[in-house]
């Protein structure tokens, strides 16, 4: 089972699941692993292997690619789509040597390959390596969880202003309904040509919500790095949030990185209202959500969306308080059409005015918001 750092002391406590339809392969792998002190579970096909993985939660899975009915690629796809098995490292067993097959496996979530015919030293080395890496990942999550506990009682961190970070080229409208607002944003410099932008809405409006926002902002900054893709960053954030959020708390959020050197935006939208993209030349469009919400599910699906941009293009992120009606109902079809209507008001005006125009489109001066509102405008 997946364990913390205390498990390092006893390799016998680790369990490895072998999924292979060839008895000879299973015999070789089982003998090698048992002699190394591991507990070994076996399955002769993908379907039964997935069932064992869900019930037993092994520390690592050795998975054959070439199997009848359900091959290894289909099996790992189903393992990674199941929250209860998504975090289990998978090493492929294969006689295939072509690069395309290996790349396909890595893209589906495999951490390594062991090529047939097997060599005991390689089996032991690779399984041990990836168990240690998994332990290190779990230890990192635990360390971050402990750090966040130290700041849970702190007030919400001060929000970044456009004047403090002019190179990020953003403007923001921020209006919390109460002191303990659940909507917030952050802008982070990753390197000299790349910035990250984050807009989120924490469920609820109690005083504990403001403590959560401070913790989440710290967590985003801990994991925001040029070595991680946007989906990897959000997956790590989700793992930590699961261990610190109360059961009734979760976040919808949108996280993007803008690389002004490669002119590209990468985005993960986690149950959040669709972003509005207004190109300098071209047709405006909304970008819909394709990922799970934050802090609710183990192994939440995080799907990266990438778009090429040019200087002058604009992207607007916002929270649901902007588009929901007075009864706090979010009418997606209507809100998408309404946000599209804002596009004409976001062109040929300063970015600050564009953000205000969006707010005024939904909330003219006499109409009062019924929820927190954040509108974050970004210009390439």
N, C-alpha and C positions, 0 to 999 in steps of 0.2 A: 504493500500500500504506500501512497505518498506520505512521507514523514518529514519531520523537521531535522534540525542539525544533530539532535541526539542520536539519530539513526546511523550516523557515520561510524560510530564505534563498533557496530555489529553488522557485517555484511550479510550474515545469515538471516537477518530480519527482512531482507529485500526479496521481493517476489517478481519473477519474470514470466511473462506469458509468451509462449511460442505458438504461432499460428502457421501451420504448414501441412499440406495434404500428403507429403511424402514421408512414410514411416522411418526410412533410413535417416533422413535429415533430422527429424524429431529426436530420434535416438541419439545421434551425435551431439546435437545441441543440448539435450537434456543431461546427458552424461557430463559434458564439459561444464555446464552451469552448476550442476549438483556438486561436482568436485571442487568448484570454486566457492561453495557455501551458500548458494542462492536457493530459495524455494522456487520450484518450477511448476507452472501450469501449462497444459497443452490443449490445442484444439486443431481439428483436421480441416476446418473450413472457416471462412470469414464470418458467417452468420453465428455459429456457435462461439467463435472467438470473441465476437462483440458482446455476446451475452455474458461470457465469463468476465470480460473486462469491466462491464457495468456492475456486476455483482461483487467482484473481488478487488477491484481497483489496484491492479499490479503497478509496480514502480516503472516498468518499461515493457514494451511489446516488441517482439521480433516477428515480423510479418512477411510471409512469402508473397511475391508478386504474382507468379504464374500458378493460379488455382482455378479449378473448374467452377462454373456457376457465378461465383462472386470473386473476382480477382482482387489482388492487394490494393490496387488503386481505388476500387469501389469501397473496399472495406475501410481504408483510412479516411476516405471522404465521409463515410457514415460515422466513424469514430469521432472525427473532429466536429461534426455537426451535432453531436450529442453532448450537452453540457457536463454530464457526469464522466465522460471519457476524453473530453477534448484536450485536457492538459497532460495526458499520459504520453511520454515520449515514445515515438515509433521508429524502429530501425528496420529498413527493408532488407529482406533476404532475396538475392537475385542472381541469376546466371547471365542477365542482360548486361552488356557492357557499353551500349550506346549512350551518348550524352543526353539525348532527348528523353529517354526513359528516366534517367537519374534526375534531370531537371524537373520533369513532371512530378516525380515523387517529392522533391523538395518543395515545390509549389503547393502540393497538397498537404504539407505539414510534416513530412518525414524529417528526422534529425540526422540520419546517417544511412549508409548502406554497408552490408556485409556480402561480399561476392562469393558465390559458390565456385569451386569446392571450398568448404569451410576449413579454417585452420584454428585450432583451439586457442592459440595465443591471441589471434585477432579477435575472436569472439569475446574472450575475457577482457581484452583491452578496451574494446569499443563499448561493451555494456557497462563496464566500470566507469569509463569516462562520462557517459551520458547520465548515469545515476548520480555521479558527483556534480555534474552541471545542474541537474534538476534540484539537488539538495541546495546548491548555491542560490538558485533562483528563489526557492522557497525561503531560504534564510534572508535574502534581500527583501522579500515581501514582508517578512516578520520584522526585520529591522526598521523598514519604513513605517510599518504599523505602529511600532513603539515610539518612533520619533513623532508621528502625528498625534499620538495620545498626549504628548507634552504640550501641544499647542491647541488642543480642542477647546480649552477654556479661554483662549485669546479672542479678541474681537476681530472682525473681518479686516483683512489686510487692506491698506489703502489701495485704491484703484489707480492704475496707470493712466496718466493724462496724455493727450496727443503732444502737448508741449514738452513733456519729459522724454519723449521718444519720437522726434520728428521724422527720423529715417524710416520708421514703420509706416508712415503716411496713412493714418487712420483718424476717424472722428467717431464720437460716441454720444448717444443719448442714454442716460441712466436715470431711472425714476422708480425707486422702491416704494411699494405701497405702505409698508410699515418699516420700522427700524430693522427688524429681523427679516430683511428681504431674502428671498431664495434665488433671485436672479443675479448673476454676476458675469464679469468678463475678465480676461487678462490678455496682455500682449507681451510676448517674450522674444528677446533677441537670441537667435540660435547661433548665427555667425554674421559676418559683415554684409552678406547679401540675402540672408534668409531670416524671416520672422515667423513666429507661431501666433495664432489668434484663437482664443477659446471663449465661447459663449455658452452658458449653462443655466439650467433652471432646476433647483433642488425642490423636491416635493414638500409642500407644507409651508407655513408661515410662522411657526412657533420660534421661540428664542433660540432653540437648539439649531435651527437652520443656519443662523449666522455663524455659529461655531463650525458647522460643516463646510460652509463656503471657504472659510480661512484654511481649513485642512485640505480641501480639494485644490485650492490654488497652490498651496505648498507642494502638494503631491504632483501636480502638473509640472511645476518647475523642476522637481527632482527628476522627472522622467523625460522631459523635453530635451532631445538631443539629436544632432545630425546623424548619429549612427543608427537611429531607430526610424522606421517608417511610421506614418501617422497611425496605422492600425496596430502596430506593435506597441507604440506608446499608450494607446487607449486600452489595449489588452492588459498591460501591466497596471495601469491605473485602476481598471475594473477589478483586478485580482486583489488589490489592497483595499479598495472600497468595500468589497464583500466582507472583509474582516473588521471594518470599523463602523459601518453604517448601521443604525437601528433597522429592524426588519421592515418598518413602514416607510423607510426613506430610500429614494433613488434619484437619479439625475437624468434629464434629457440634456443633450449637449451637442455642439458642433465644434470640431477641432480642425483647423487647417494650418498648413504651412505654405508660405509664399516665398518662392525662390526667384528673386528679381534678376539673377544671373542667367538662369535657364528659362525664365519666363513661364513658370509652371506653378499651379496650385494643386496641392494634394489635400483631400478632405475626408473626414469620417463624420457622418451625421447620425447621431445615436438617438433615434426617436424624436428628433427636434423638428420644428417647423422648417420647411424647405428654404434654402438660401436663394437669394435673388442675384443673378449674374447679369450685369449690364455692361456689355462690351462697348468700347469706344466706337467701333464700327461693326454692325451686325445686329442680330435679333436678340433681345433680352430673353432670358429663360430662368425657370426655377429649377433647382436641383433637389430632388426628393430624397427622403431618408431611406437608407438601405441597411442600417445596422441596429443592433439591440441597444436598449437603454443601459446606462451605467449603474453599477452597484446593485443589480437585481439578480443576475444569472451568472453562475460559474461557467466559464467557457463561452461567454457572450460572443456572438459573431460580429466582427469588426471588418467592414468592407471599405477599402480605399477607393476613392473617386478622384481621378486626375484630369485636369483640364489645362490646355495651353492658353496663355494669355499674352497680352501686349501692353506696353506702357499706355496708361490712361484707362484701361479696363477697371471696372469697379465690382466689388462683391459686397453684399449686405447680409449680415447675420442678425437674427433677432429672436426674442423669446415669445412664447405663445400669448403673453399679455397684450401684445400689439394687435393680434388678429382674432382673439376670441371675443364672443359677444358678451352682453351684460349678464347673461345667465351662466357665464364661464363655460360655454360650449364652443369647442373648436370645430368649425365647419370647414373641413379641409378643401373641398371643391370650391367653395365660395372664397376662402382665404387665399387660395392659389391665384384665382382670378383677380382678387383685390390687390395682392402684392404685385402682380404683373402690371396693374394699372399705375403703379408708382414709378415704373421704369422711366416714363417720359419726364418725370419730375426730378430725375437723378442725373440728367445729362445737361451739359453746358452750364452747370452751376458749381460753385465750390463744394467740396465734399461735405463740409459742415452743413451747408444749406440743403444738400441732398438728404442727409440724415434727418434734418428737421422737417423736410417736406414729406418724408415717409411717415413720421409721427403725426403730422398735421392731417395727412390723408385719412388716417384712422381715427384720430382724436382731435377734431377742431377745438378751438379755444373753450367752447362752452361744454364740451363733453369730457367727463372725468374718467380716467382709467380705473378699472376694477381689479387690477393685478399689477405686479411688478412689470416693468418694461425695460429691456435693453435693446438698443439698435446699434450695431457696430458696422460702420462703413469702412471699407478698405480700398485703397486705390493702388494699382500696380505702378 
